[in-house]
Amino acid sequence: MALYYAPQADDPLWHLAADWLGRDPATGAPRPQPELPDIADVTADPRTYGFHATLKPPMRLVEGAAWTDVLDAAAEVAAGIPAFDLPGLSVQNLDGFLALRETTPSPELQALADACVIGLDALRAPPGEAELARRRRNGLRPAQEAMLARWGYPYVFATWFFHMTLTRRLTPAEHAVYRPEAEAFFATALTRPRRVDDISLFVQDQTGAPFTLAERIPLRG
């Protein structure tokens, strides 16, 4: 399971992103993608996770933890965080990936992510050796390694950054095709103001299965 930010179901960005990635993460149903070369391959990895920004990274539950424990912990986090305005978003190059990222820094987003990491950590099973090796395979900075050792993921707290992934890592030639296409595809939706007023629990039926939206929990702080 994981805690994500995801746009509301009536937000045009939610529907456009489902089309771009080729799957609706609320229903699991496939969606028709834009007619672009190799779009199914280019979006395969983010399609599995569903359109989102990570708050509490994907984790396995400790033995004995129940779904009600997850819901209670997430609700406790949400009870302490007030809703807030999401900064404007734009299509950006993130280390070779295309992603939607904020155009101005947001302390509120950082505080939300920090609270989610802390609030559910008692339910997190430690990562296995294979997972640790996968996290380390591209190299980690000392601060990222420290986060991985303590929190099971290298990109939390000071190393966290908001992003909503749109593609796998692209070649320069692919960037020349996909970035302008993505900018045009999402342009209208990105002009709309939006609020962060809930957090979303996403789950997997089994390892490797697509993540689906299981529950939205309103922010009540």
Order of alpha helices (4+ residues) and beta strands (2+ residues): beta-alpha-alpha-alpha-beta-alpha-beta-beta-beta-alpha-alpha-alpha-beta-alpha-beta-beta-beta
